[in-house]
């Protein structure tokens, strides 16, 4: 009887889906291996090349590489551009977190975007992206890809009619973010996938703002997920990295192109990324809760014109966010109420300068709160009219919440707003 009970418990354990923190710390527990020297932490394999014992060893490796004939050679490489043990360990953990077959690390989030698009778009093809995507992604699609006779179309996020109308015979990819930057629009992923599959078009979602803790696009049928791992995944503003996660065949093809294009991450950055991943679920949970409190406070304040946060009922995609997200993220975007006789740009700047906790800086997702005016940080070279035409208002502020105490952040906002 006890043996039968033990088997039942063992079977239940084998079928159990580990929680986010367990996966962030361990990856796939059943695949855990002893590291070199029995080190608890994944060692840094700081090498550019790998040696072979003799010619027979080299031949065995090449045969396994070509035909997959020797499973023991699976992790073996001959040169650092084609793989690294530290990097591979982190890729496995990221694939587990995103519920993907495999993952591929890049030296930055933008490197992930550009390498993936170059690999997946043939000359003469067409790509669709939502017009609230990261500015550099849009520029790459509209300017750089044009050199290869690759056309692009922009559609508003959440407009399924416009999306379907934009699909052409040569459309190969639909690319978006969810949440988007800076207005935190949330795409209905099931609807996106339904439309894309009907036209045999692949889908890519940049899920940097969500993290796999809040949303897993692959679970909805999206083909590929991209992150700027510089942000939440690393969580400490001390490294740059990007990652693509998806089905193993697609990742294998991307890995082959990476070997030619050369955009590889170094093992020390991968080591730091893995260290950050271990606290990802804890950090994101804290940032989710604090951001919701901050968003609610700002929305109730007369000095704030409008707040964009998916966790608020006032957000246009609140219903979609509630249906497909576990949390609403750590970024709050808002516009400062105008003051008679003062330029909106200056009013928002005065508020930011009066704050004590957040640093004025680009990026997001780290333990420190960061704040910026998009009009000055990313679109400074454009006029007020040009910025307004693409939806960037002079009084717009993006607040990336860190892990400081919510009460302190709100008190800081209160004192700063009182000075306007």
C-alpha angles and dihedrals in degrees: 000000000000090000091051090049090049091052090050092051091046092051090048090051091050091053095044118115105222119231125254096263092048091052092045091053100038110016109206101001093200090057095049112133134191110263123227110290089010089280114173092213120061106262121237109247095206099187138119097201141021131226134226126217094224142330092282089057090050092049092050090052094049092048090050091047092051101038106014090236098146118048090192088068092056095107095035122113136177100208136025096240090065098049150326130208094231092049092047092053091054092045090056091052093049092049089053093050092051094043089241132139095235144353136212123206124215132187092253141003091253090051088055091052097046096042093048094048093046090050097046102040119074120204112279095026130123133235130195122205134172115253093235093064122123109292096238091050090054092048092050091052097044100038115020100036090051087074088069093048090255112150125210137199130196123214131180114260112259095018102121093175092056090044094054092043090054094057113108134186090262096045109128105165142031111199129188145143125240112221093024128215124282105349096046096228113180119218120219094239096192090053091046092052093046092055094043095049092048087061097034093244123145122235131220124188124192099213098177094124094047103042119200088278092069103029138005110198093188089066088062094051100265110153101220136014122203128194135184092227087194086082127049098346093063092027101189107079090238105108144033123229143139134202140196120202129189148101114346095242092054093045090049090055091048090049090056091053091046089058089058099039092045100219098145130152120236118243096242092057089048090051091052090047091054090050090054093047091062091070097035097109092046094048096045093048090053093046092048092054096043094046092052090052092047092048092050091048093049093047090056094049119097090216091066120077099195141346128212113202125136092222092064120085087227092066112102092231099040093119093051091046092052090050100050108021131075091202136007102235139246101275123095119186121195143161121230116234112253120254119214112256096013129098111246090233090058094046092055090046092053090052092051093047091052093057118099105191109047121068119227100243145123121254131044144213100074130118091260120074112243128193134189146164106235089208089064104028102045107008104036094127092059125084122244089257093049091049092048090052090062094041100261108131123199091234094050118121128188114204116193105197119221128195097277117126113286092225091056093049092049092046089051091051090048094054092045094049090049088063095060 
